[in-house]
Amino acid sequence: MSILGLKTDSAICEIWLDDEIFRWEAGRELAQKLLGKIIEVTPLSEISGVVVFRGGGSFTGLRIGITVANSLADALGVPIVGETGEDWREKATEKLARKVDEKVVLPFYDREANITKPKK
């Protein structure tokens, strides 16, 4: 059984599996490729918990990554926790060790979303 970690706050995405890290440049293909990349790294049945980076960072990247993390945790019936900061993974993993389960992780946006106004 393994702890899955996701960090999708920039174009370079990270999937953590216990102490291994897998990085790839997702660019605009994060929504299409994230779940497939997770399955390449580990069978879903091997995931015993999920840790996810909450932000700050890319509004869309955080939204996609956290949605996938929440969905996986719910579907697999495993605990999920989220954290921020440079040591996010260590803090989140420690929460899991204490049997914390946030059930749903929400993103932390460090600034207002830059949403393009309609032209009309």
C-alpha positions as CSV (number, residue, x, y, z in Angstrom):
1,M,0.0,0.0,0.0
2,S,1.3,3.5,-0.9
3,I,0.6,7.1,-0.2
4,L,-0.1,9.1,-3.4
5,G,0.9,12.8,-3.5
6,L,-0.2,15.3,-6.1
7,K,1.2,18.8,-6.8
8,T,-0.4,20.5,-9.8
9,D,0.2,24.2,-9.1
10,S,2.3,24.8,-12.2
11,A,2.9,23.5,-15.7
12,I,5.4,21.0,-14.2
13,C,3.2,18.5,-12.3
14,E,4.4,16.1,-9.7
15,I,3.1,12.7,-8.6
16,W,4.6,11.4,-5.5
17,L,4.4,7.7,-4.6
18,D,5.9,7.2,-1.1
19,D,9.4,8.5,-1.6
20,E,9.5,8.4,-5.4
21,I,8.7,11.5,-7.5
22,F,7.5,11.6,-11.1
23,R,7.5,15.0,-12.9
24,W,6.2,15.9,-16.3
25,E,5.3,19.0,-18.2
26,A,1.5,18.9,-18.4
27,G,0.9,22.3,-19.9
28,R,-2.7,22.5,-21.1
29,E,-3.1,18.7,-21.0
30,L,-3.4,18.3,-17.2
31,A,-7.1,17.4,-17.2
32,Q,-6.7,14.9,-20.0
33,K,-3.5,13.2,-18.7
34,L,-3.4,13.3,-14.9
35,L,-5.4,10.2,-14.1
36,G,-3.5,8.2,-16.8
37,K,-0.2,9.3,-15.4
38,I,-1.3,8.2,-11.9
39,I,-2.3,4.8,-13.2
40,E,1.1,4.5,-15.0
41,V,2.8,5.0,-11.6
42,T,0.7,2.7,-9.5
43,P,-2.4,0.5,-9.6
44,L,-5.2,2.4,-8.0
45,S,-5.8,-0.6,-5.6
46,E,-2.4,0.1,-4.1
47,I,-3.2,3.6,-2.9
48,S,-3.8,3.7,0.9
49,G,-4.0,7.5,1.3
50,V,-3.8,10.8,-0.7
51,V,-1.9,14.0,0.0
52,V,-2.3,17.0,-2.2
53,F,-0.8,20.5,-2.5
54,R,-3.5,23.1,-1.8
55,G,-1.7,26.2,-3.2
56,G,-0.9,28.9,-4.0
57,G,-0.3,28.6,-7.6
58,S,-2.2,28.1,-10.9
59,F,-5.9,28.5,-10.4
60,T,-6.8,25.9,-13.0
61,G,-3.9,23.5,-12.1
62,L,-4.9,23.5,-8.5
63,R,-8.6,23.0,-9.3
64,I,-7.9,20.0,-11.6
65,G,-5.4,18.3,-9.3
66,I,-7.4,18.7,-6.1
67,T,-10.6,17.5,-7.9
68,V,-8.8,14.4,-9.1
69,A,-7.3,13.8,-5.6
70,N,-10.7,14.3,-3.9
71,S,-12.4,12.0,-6.4
72,L,-9.8,9.2,-6.0
73,A,-9.9,9.3,-2.2
74,D,-13.7,9.1,-2.2
75,A,-13.9,6.4,-4.8
76,L,-11.1,4.3,-3.2
77,G,-12.4,4.9,0.4
78,V,-9.0,6.2,1.5
79,P,-8.1,9.3,3.6
80,I,-7.1,12.6,2.0
81,V,-5.3,15.6,3.4
82,G,-4.0,18.8,1.9
83,E,-1.3,21.3,2.9
84,T,0.5,24.4,1.7
85,G,4.1,25.6,1.8
86,E,7.5,24.2,0.9
87,D,7.2,21.3,3.3
88,W,3.6,20.5,2.3
89,R,4.2,16.8,1.7
90,E,5.9,16.2,5.0
91,K,3.1,18.0,6.9
92,A,0.4,16.2,5.0
93,T,2.0,12.8,5.4
94,E,2.3,13.5,9.2
95,K,-1.4,14.2,9.3
96,L,-2.2,10.9,7.6
97,A,0.0,9.1,10.2
98,R,-2.1,10.7,12.9
99,K,-5.2,9.2,11.2
100,V,-6.5,12.6,10.0
101,D,-9.0,12.4,7.1
102,E,-10.2,15.8,5.7
103,K,-12.7,14.0,3.5
104,V,-12.6,16.9,1.0
105,V,-9.6,19.2,0.4
106,L,-10.3,22.7,-0.9
107,P,-7.7,24.8,-2.8
108,F,-5.9,27.8,-1.3
109,Y,-5.7,30.6,-3.9
110,D,-3.1,33.2,-2.9
111,R,-4.6,35.8,-5.2
112,E,-7.8,36.6,-7.1
113,A,-8.4,34.5,-10.2
114,N,-7.5,36.3,-13.5
115,I,-10.6,35.7,-15.4
116,T,-10.8,37.2,-18.9
117,K,-13.9,39.5,-19.4
118,P,-16.2,38.7,-22.3
119,K,-15.7,40.9,-25.3
120,K,-19.4,41.7,-25.6
